[in-house]
Every structure is written in structure tokens, then in C-alpha cells.
């Protein structure tokens, strides 16, 4: 159950051999059917994905429990933030973490750093941190990934509940309280993780280096966290977690072995691994605000890593897909599998469509578009636009007609990332493409509650450095 093992399982070899045998027989017996069957199969696949996307939009309207649950005895809570080359944003991060509205005597925070990252360590030690926030230096080792750093800190966690944030995050101050209340209200006792929505800030006009990428990225996030995940949670299905703002029961997290240090989307993997062990996932309403990655030079490595991790996750959980059960395997297919396929074919499909139209226009003929292909094109685009539009409205991010018109260009870019991801999966499967984080420019969409009095910085707190060098990482399941 780890991406460290790169070979195919017996089941995967058997499935591959069966598919190749069936294809060979078809070529031998009825070669003329290959083309029509491929077209029909692709069309059916994307029609199902489109209908599924619309269904999630509808179901997500009631997918989040927004009731205020009273929690008399708040449990101890640990906050983990894995950092690497983040000296520029340390002060900003600490300031935001200090706004968390939770009893300080029940909070533990660890800024997890790599031993060779001297600038970030110096900045973290020099920052004016609240008394509950410490610096933890992970022991040296491989691979140098975020999940490995989190595993190194897991044995030192003292909380009953745990959340993970990233360097650029600005969590809602009430997020921990909502998560603690939801866990307390879980009558069945099988709720293992809650995912908070991630929302992208709207930048002032002219400040963003790439407004096209930023707006499409924000709408994409809104589609995922405001419609897809709440809809799946309402159906009681597993889903790929976000890389930040997921809240865990610590005992469950330790029981499943923590994070897979060799999976570069450890969040996607862990959601299905928890489900496979009999646990349930949910969502909460208090968001975490993030900034978009920036221009293409930042966006492409990040998307490459995400798709490479999706490929790893698909490979791991299809080794023995029966462990997920029918519903879990279906959820894996409609999230991870559909994400890989969609990203891979968007660019070639749009290129084929544009070429067909241009050739017909040059020849002075109407494009010969099959009715099935036209239906798939219209429904696929409409369902994506609907999901983005509804999600953007809920998240408070812009998404108008112009964004819809230019969205196919963004979809096509994902094919570039998918091709790069497949190559990197072969050449550098465990390499972590680091996303650079910068201090935020002024924004217009962030509404942050004022910090409570008990969340003020403890100026007199001595600097503390946890003895992380002696810690061994938790074994990965």
C-alpha cells in the first residue's frame, strides 16, 4: 500500500494481459470495429463523468452540516505545518496561526523543518510565536517530501485531533472548533477525517502576474471543494483529501501508518487508505484561504506533481481494488481515474476539434461533426462550467462568461502537465516539485474574524526547538 513499490501487482498484470488479449482477438476477428468501439467507449465515459459532475452539484447543496454543535470539553489539538525554503513567509504564517480561536493550553503546534534548510530554521526561531507553537527539525533522510516530514513529527504529537496546514494558508480562526464539534457529534465513532474547503483569494486588478491562470485556478478549487467533495461526502463516499486543512483523529492516523512518504499527493492516497480500513470522511464549512500559484513557471510544476501523485495513487489502490469495496472503487474511478484521463485527453481533443473546424473552413465545407461527439462536447463543457460557476458563487470568487470562454485553454494546459507527470513518474517518481510561496499582496476577498484576546502572541515565550533529530519516522502502511 505504498508508492515506494513501483511494479505491478499480480492482479494488475492479469488485468493488463486480459485487456491486451481481448484487443488482439478483436483485431484478428473484427478489425473494423476497433475505431467505432473506441469512440463509443470514450463518449460513454465522458457522458458518465458529465452526469456525475452535475449530480454532485445538486447533492452538494446540502452536503455540509453547518449546525453549531456545542462542545463543552474541547480536546487537545495539534497543528502541523511542513516547511521547506519558506523563510520569506514565516512571519506571515505565524501571525495567521496565532489567530486560531482555541484554548492555548489545549493547542500544540509544530513547524516542521528540514535540517539543511538553515534560512527557514533561522526565520522560524526568530519569529514571535505564540507559546503553543514550536520549531521541530526532522531528522535527515529520504525521500525529502512533505509526507515524510509529517511522519517524522507524528510520534511527537500530543493532541487527540490533528490538522495540517501549508505555508501560504490563512485558516478561519473558528475552523478547529467546528472540526472538534463535528468529531464530538459523531455518534457512530467511525469518522476519521474532515476536510475544510480551500478558497483562493481574489487579487486586486493588475497585481497578479497571471490573472488568467489565477481565475481559472480559483474556479477549479471552488468546483472541487464547494461541489464535488460535499456531494461525495453526502453520498458517504471516499474522496481524495486536499493537501492542507484536513483534520484527523490522531489514533486513527497512527493506526493506518500516517502518510505515504513516497506519494507526492499523500493527501489523495490517505483518503482512500482510511476508507479501505473502514473509516469515514466528511467536510466542514469553515474555509482556509490560499493564494494561487502564480504564472506558468509556478503552475506547471505544481500541477505536474499533483498528476504524478494521482498516477501513483491510482497504481497503489488498483493493486487490490477489492479492498475499497464497490463504492470505494467507484469513487476512486470517478475522482483519481477521471482526473488522470481528463487531464490527458483535454489538450489532444481540443486540438483535434480546432483542426477539424479550420480544415473545413479552409475547404469551404461545413465540419463533419458526428452527433455523439457534439453531444459529448456540449455536455462535458456545460457540466464543467456549471460546477465551476456554482462553486465560485459559494466561494465568493469571480467566474463569468469570459472565464467560461477561455476555460478550454486552461483545460488544454493540463494535458501538458499530464505528459510531464507521466515522464517524471518514470524518471523521478519521488521528486517533490516545490511550489514557491510569496508574501501576499493586498486582497479583496478575505474576511478574517478578529483575533480573540487569548490568541495574542506570547512575546515572553522562550524560543523552543524540539529534539526532532532523535525521532524516527512512523512506518508507512
HUGI-V20706 format. One record per residue. N is the residue number from 1. RES is the residue in one small letter. SS is DSSP state (H for helix, E for strand, L for the rest). PHI is phi in radians with two decimals (none if undefined). D_LAST is the distance of its C-alpha to the last C-alpha in Angstrom with 2 decimals. Layout:
BEGIN
n/res/ss/phi/d_last
N/RES/SS/PHI/D_LAST
N/RES/SS/PHI/D_LAST
END
This chain:
BEGIN
n/res/ss/phi/d_last
1/x/L/none/6.05
2/x/L/-2.24/6.67
3/x/L/-1.23/10.34
4/x/L/-1.08/10.78
5/x/L/-1.43/11.84
6/x/L/-1.73/15.16
7/x/L/-1.42/16.90
8/x/L/-1.44/17.58
9/x/L/-1.38/16.38
10/x/H/-1.01/19.27
11/x/H/-1.10/19.57
12/x/H/-1.14/19.84
13/x/H/-1.09/22.43
14/x/H/-1.13/24.26
15/x/H/-1.13/24.42
16/x/H/-1.13/25.65
17/x/H/-1.09/28.18
18/x/H/-1.10/29.40
19/x/H/-1.14/29.96
20/x/H/-1.16/31.81
21/x/H/-1.13/33.87
22/x/H/-1.08/34.89
23/x/H/-1.13/35.86
24/x/H/-1.11/37.82
25/x/H/-1.10/39.68
26/x/H/-1.14/40.59
27/x/H/-1.06/41.92
28/x/H/-1.28/43.98
29/x/H/-1.57/45.34
30/x/L/-2.34/45.64
31/x/L/-1.08/44.94
32/x/L/-1.22/46.72
33/x/H/-1.50/44.11
34/x/H/-1.07/41.23
35/x/H/-1.02/42.28
36/x/H/-1.02/43.07
37/x/H/-1.17/39.89
38/x/H/-1.10/37.73
39/x/H/-1.12/39.71
40/x/H/-1.12/39.59
41/x/H/-1.12/35.85
42/x/H/-1.12/35.18
43/x/H/-1.10/37.66
44/x/H/-1.10/36.16
45/x/H/-1.04/32.65
46/x/H/-1.33/33.92
47/x/H/-1.18/36.16
48/x/H/-1.11/33.26
49/x/H/-1.08/31.30
50/x/H/-1.13/34.49
51/x/H/-1.13/35.11
52/x/H/-1.09/31.55
53/x/H/-1.10/31.98
54/x/H/-1.15/35.29
55/x/H/-1.06/33.91
56/x/H/-1.17/31.26
57/x/H/-1.05/34.09
58/x/H/-1.17/36.03
59/x/H/-1.18/33.27
60/x/H/-1.20/32.16
61/x/H/-1.05/35.58
62/x/H/-2.18/34.39
63/x/L/-1.48/30.64
64/x/L/-2.05/30.38
65/x/L/-1.38/31.45
66/x/L/-1.74/33.79
67/x/L/-1.21/35.30
68/x/L/-1.53/35.54
69/x/L/-1.63/33.88
70/x/L/-1.28/35.37
71/x/L/-2.20/33.01
72/x/L/-1.24/35.07
73/x/L/-2.03/32.47
74/x/L/-1.22/30.06
75/x/L/-1.32/26.73
76/x/L/-1.24/25.61
77/x/E/-2.19/23.93
78/x/E/-1.93/21.97
79/x/E/-2.05/22.44
80/x/E/-1.93/20.31
81/x/E/-2.35/21.86
82/x/E/-1.51/20.47
83/x/E/-2.22/23.63
84/x/L/-2.67/24.79
85/x/L/0.95/28.47
86/x/L/-2.14/29.40
87/x/H/-1.02/32.46
88/x/H/-1.12/34.63
89/x/H/-1.97/33.01
90/x/H/-1.02/32.03
91/x/H/-1.05/35.18
92/x/H/-1.09/34.81
93/x/H/-1.10/31.20
94/x/H/-1.07/32.15
95/x/H/-1.04/35.16
96/x/H/-1.25/33.16
97/x/H/-1.12/30.58
98/x/L/-1.17/33.58
99/x/L/-1.44/34.82
100/x/L/-1.02/31.99
101/x/L/-1.60/33.87
102/x/L/-2.72/32.05
103/x/L/-0.96/33.34
104/x/H/-1.11/32.81
105/x/H/-1.33/32.41
106/x/H/-2.02/29.28
107/x/E/-1.95/27.72
108/x/E/-2.34/25.47
109/x/E/-2.23/24.97
110/x/E/-2.20/23.25
111/x/E/-1.55/24.31
112/x/E/-1.63/21.58
113/x/E/-2.16/23.34
114/x/L/-1.50/22.96
115/x/L/-1.12/25.20
116/x/L/-1.51/27.33
117/x/L/-1.57/28.12
118/x/H/-1.06/31.30
119/x/H/-1.05/33.05
120/x/H/-1.23/30.34
121/x/H/-1.07/29.99
122/x/H/-1.09/33.79
123/x/H/-1.14/34.04
124/x/H/-1.18/31.43
125/x/H/-1.18/33.24
126/x/H/-1.43/36.56
127/x/L/-1.19/35.71
128/x/L/-1.44/37.21
129/x/L/-1.69/34.15
130/x/L/-1.15/34.19
131/x/L/-1.09/33.70
132/x/L/-1.53/30.21
133/x/E/-1.81/28.81
134/x/E/-2.10/27.72
135/x/E/-1.74/26.83
136/x/E/-2.17/23.61
137/x/E/-1.73/23.36
138/x/L/-1.24/19.95
139/x/L/-1.18/20.06
140/x/L/-1.14/20.72
141/x/L/2.92/18.11
142/x/L/-2.17/16.68
143/x/L/-1.37/15.90
144/x/L/-1.50/18.13
145/x/L/-2.24/16.45
146/x/H/-1.05/16.47
147/x/H/-1.09/12.71
148/x/H/-1.13/12.72
149/x/H/-1.07/15.79
150/x/H/-1.14/14.39
151/x/H/-1.10/11.53
152/x/H/-1.12/14.51
153/x/H/-1.47/16.45
154/x/H/-1.00/14.11
155/x/L/-1.11/15.18
156/x/L/-1.66/18.72
157/x/L/-1.25/18.67
158/x/L/-1.93/21.36
159/x/L/-1.43/21.55
160/x/L/-1.42/20.80
161/x/E/-2.10/20.21
162/x/E/-2.56/18.95
163/x/E/-2.29/19.92
164/x/E/-2.08/19.42
165/x/E/-2.14/22.55
166/x/L/-1.89/23.68
167/x/L/-1.09/26.72
168/x/L/-1.64/29.11
169/x/L/-1.32/28.30
170/x/E/-2.29/30.98
171/x/E/-1.30/29.53
172/x/L/-1.01/31.98
173/x/L/-1.01/32.94
174/x/L/-1.61/32.48
175/x/H/-1.08/28.97
176/x/H/-1.13/27.26
177/x/H/-1.12/29.94
178/x/H/-1.11/29.47
179/x/H/-1.11/25.71
180/x/H/-1.07/26.31
181/x/H/-1.16/29.03
182/x/H/-1.15/27.01
183/x/H/-1.10/24.26
184/x/H/-1.13/27.17
185/x/L/-1.50/28.79
186/x/L/-1.34/25.86
187/x/L/-1.16/27.58
188/x/L/-1.35/24.90
189/x/L/1.27/22.24
190/x/L/-1.97/19.49
191/x/E/-1.46/19.65
192/x/E/-1.81/16.44
193/x/E/-2.64/17.45
194/x/E/-2.17/20.82
195/x/E/-1.83/21.66
196/x/L/-1.50/24.95
197/x/L/-1.25/27.13
198/x/E/-1.77/27.49
199/x/E/-2.21/31.13
200/x/E/-1.66/32.92
201/x/L/-1.25/36.12
202/x/L/-1.53/39.40
203/x/E/-1.50/41.04
204/x/L/-1.07/44.81
205/x/L/-0.99/46.69
206/x/L/1.60/46.97
207/x/L/-1.48/44.27
208/x/L/-1.33/41.37
209/x/L/-1.24/41.26
210/x/L/-2.58/40.14
211/x/H/-1.06/41.13
212/x/H/-1.07/40.37
213/x/H/-1.12/36.68
214/x/H/-1.08/36.38
215/x/H/-1.20/37.91
216/x/H/-1.21/35.93
217/x/H/-1.11/32.65
218/x/H/-1.12/33.62
219/x/H/-1.18/34.52
220/x/H/-1.10/31.29
221/x/H/-1.04/29.33
222/x/H/-1.09/31.73
223/x/H/-1.05/31.22
224/x/H/-1.24/27.44
225/x/H/-1.53/27.33
226/x/H/-1.81/30.66
227/x/H/-2.18/30.75
228/x/H/-1.14/27.66
229/x/H/-1.17/25.01
230/x/H/-1.06/27.54
231/x/H/-1.12/28.63
232/x/H/-1.21/25.21
233/x/H/-1.12/24.57
234/x/H/-1.15/27.93
235/x/L/-1.38/27.01
236/x/L/1.26/23.87
237/x/L/-1.82/21.66
238/x/L/-1.31/18.33
239/x/L/-2.69/18.83
240/x/L/-1.22/17.40
241/x/L/-1.22/17.54
242/x/L/-1.33/19.85
243/x/L/-1.29/18.77
244/x/L/-2.58/20.71
245/x/L/1.08/22.18
246/x/E/-1.75/19.29
247/x/E/-1.99/19.47
248/x/E/-2.10/16.70
249/x/E/-1.40/16.90
250/x/H/-1.13/15.40
251/x/H/-1.11/14.56
252/x/H/-1.22/12.55
253/x/H/-1.05/10.74
254/x/H/-1.19/9.88
255/x/H/-1.14/9.02
256/x/L/-1.61/6.22
257/x/L/1.58/4.90
258/x/L/1.30/7.56
259/x/L/-1.71/8.15
260/x/L/-1.41/7.27
261/x/L/-1.14/10.01
262/x/L/-1.77/11.23
263/x/L/-1.81/12.00
264/x/L/-1.43/15.46
265/x/L/-2.18/15.39
266/x/H/-1.03/12.19
267/x/H/-1.18/14.23
268/x/H/-1.07/14.84
269/x/H/-1.10/11.30
270/x/H/-1.16/10.30
271/x/H/-1.02/13.44
272/x/H/-1.37/12.68
273/x/H/-1.18/9.12
274/x/H/-1.08/10.98
275/x/H/-1.06/13.74
276/x/H/-1.09/11.97
277/x/L/-1.63/11.14
278/x/L/1.68/14.86
279/x/L/-1.71/15.31
280/x/E/-2.04/18.08
281/x/E/-1.98/18.84
282/x/E/-2.56/22.28
283/x/E/-2.28/24.52
284/x/L/-2.17/27.09
285/x/L/-1.78/30.36
286/x/L/-1.23/30.67
287/x/L/-1.55/29.95
288/x/E/-2.09/28.84
289/x/E/-1.60/31.28
290/x/E/-2.33/30.44
291/x/L/-1.77/32.62
292/x/L/-1.17/32.44
293/x/L/-1.16/31.32
294/x/L/2.02/34.93
295/x/L/-1.38/36.60
296/x/H/-1.07/35.34
297/x/H/-1.16/34.34
298/x/H/-1.66/31.75
299/x/H/-1.15/30.88
300/x/H/-1.12/30.22
301/x/H/-1.07/27.52
302/x/H/-1.11/25.69
303/x/H/-1.18/25.95
304/x/H/-1.06/25.01
305/x/H/-1.10/21.71
306/x/H/-1.06/21.06
307/x/H/-1.23/21.97
308/x/H/-1.09/20.03
309/x/H/-1.16/16.86
310/x/H/-1.09/17.96
311/x/H/-1.11/18.40
312/x/H/-1.09/14.90
313/x/H/-1.10/13.59
314/x/H/-1.08/16.15
315/x/H/-1.10/15.23
316/x/H/-1.16/11.53
317/x/H/-1.51/12.57
318/x/L/-1.72/15.71
319/x/L/-1.10/14.26
320/x/L/-2.45/14.39
321/x/H/-1.11/16.06
322/x/H/-1.13/17.26
323/x/H/-1.11/14.00
324/x/H/-1.49/15.29
325/x/H/1.30/18.76
326/x/H/-1.11/21.95
327/x/H/-1.22/22.00
328/x/H/-1.17/18.48
329/x/H/-1.14/19.19
330/x/H/-1.09/22.53
331/x/H/-1.11/21.16
332/x/H/-1.07/18.83
333/x/H/-1.12/21.99
334/x/H/-1.45/24.25
335/x/H/-1.95/22.27
336/x/H/-1.19/20.11
337/x/H/-1.09/22.17
338/x/H/-1.13/25.46
339/x/H/-1.11/24.75
340/x/H/-1.15/24.27
341/x/H/-1.14/27.32
342/x/H/-1.07/29.49
343/x/H/-1.09/28.94
344/x/H/-1.29/29.68
345/x/H/-1.77/32.89
346/x/H/-0.99/34.46
347/x/H/-1.09/36.22
348/x/H/-1.03/37.53
349/x/H/-1.13/38.65
350/x/H/-1.18/40.57
351/x/H/-1.14/42.06
352/x/H/-1.09/43.22
353/x/H/-1.09/44.74
354/x/H/-1.10/46.52
355/x/H/-1.11/47.84
356/x/H/-1.05/49.16
357/x/H/-1.15/50.98
358/x/H/-1.15/52.43
359/x/H/-1.10/53.65
360/x/H/-1.12/55.28
361/x/H/-1.15/56.88
362/x/H/-1.11/58.31
363/x/H/-1.38/59.67
364/x/L/1.28/61.17
365/x/L/-2.12/59.36
366/x/L/-1.23/57.15
367/x/L/-1.07/53.45
368/x/L/-1.51/52.63
369/x/L/-1.81/49.61
370/x/L/-1.05/48.41
371/x/H/-1.04/48.30
372/x/H/-1.10/44.71
373/x/H/-1.11/43.55
374/x/H/-1.17/45.54
375/x/H/-1.09/44.05
376/x/H/-1.07/40.49
377/x/H/-1.05/41.40
378/x/H/-1.17/43.04
379/x/H/-1.17/40.45
380/x/H/-1.10/37.51
381/x/H/-1.15/39.18
382/x/H/-1.12/40.48
383/x/H/-1.18/37.18
384/x/H/-1.16/35.55
385/x/H/-1.09/38.58
386/x/H/-1.08/38.57
387/x/H/-1.08/34.95
388/x/H/-1.15/35.53
389/x/H/-1.15/38.90
390/x/H/-1.16/37.79
391/x/H/-1.09/34.70
392/x/H/-1.11/36.85
393/x/H/-1.11/39.44
394/x/H/-1.21/36.98
395/x/H/-1.48/35.47
396/x/L/1.32/38.94
397/x/L/-2.01/38.54
398/x/L/-1.34/41.21
399/x/L/-2.82/41.12
400/x/L/-2.06/44.53
401/x/H/-0.98/46.33
402/x/H/-1.12/46.17
403/x/H/-1.10/42.40
404/x/H/-1.16/42.23
405/x/H/-1.12/44.59
406/x/H/-1.57/42.68
407/x/H/-0.99/39.18
408/x/H/-0.99/39.21
409/x/H/-1.13/39.48
410/x/H/-1.19/36.23
411/x/H/-1.09/34.56
412/x/H/-1.14/35.90
413/x/H/-1.07/34.40
414/x/H/-1.16/30.91
415/x/H/-1.18/31.65
416/x/H/-1.09/32.28
417/x/H/-1.15/28.88
418/x/H/-1.14/27.27
419/x/H/-1.11/29.12
420/x/H/-1.14/28.14
421/x/H/-1.11/24.44
422/x/H/-1.09/24.57
423/x/H/-1.16/26.31
424/x/H/-1.19/23.94
425/x/H/-1.09/20.93
426/x/H/-1.40/22.71
427/x/H/-1.48/24.16
428/x/L/-2.40/21.82
429/x/L/-1.12/18.47
430/x/L/-1.89/16.85
431/x/L/-1.22/20.15
432/x/L/-1.81/20.34
433/x/L/-1.37/23.70
434/x/L/-1.28/24.81
435/x/L/-1.62/26.97
436/x/L/-1.29/29.96
437/x/L/-1.96/30.82
438/x/L/-2.07/34.46
439/x/L/-1.07/36.34
440/x/L/-1.24/37.37
441/x/L/-1.42/40.81
442/x/L/-1.01/42.75
443/x/E/-2.17/41.36
444/x/L/-2.04/42.99
445/x/L/-1.91/40.32
446/x/L/-1.49/38.46
447/x/L/-2.07/39.64
448/x/L/-1.98/38.25
449/x/L/-1.14/39.34
450/x/L/-1.09/41.15
451/x/L/-1.14/39.20
452/x/L/-1.17/39.93
453/x/H/-1.05/41.86
454/x/H/-1.34/39.07
455/x/H/-1.73/36.87
456/x/L/-1.14/39.38
457/x/L/-1.14/38.30
458/x/L/-1.58/38.76
459/x/L/-1.12/40.97
460/x/L/-1.57/41.44
461/x/L/-1.17/37.78
462/x/L/-1.19/37.21
463/x/L/-1.19/34.74
464/x/L/-2.21/31.51
465/x/E/-2.21/28.95
466/x/E/-1.19/25.82
467/x/L/-1.44/25.02
468/x/H/-1.36/21.78
469/x/H/-1.13/22.54
470/x/H/-1.57/21.72
471/x/L/-1.54/18.26
472/x/L/-1.75/15.14
473/x/L/-1.15/12.14
474/x/L/-1.08/9.28
475/x/L/-1.11/6.47
476/x/L/-1.66/3.79
477/x/L/-1.14/0.00
END
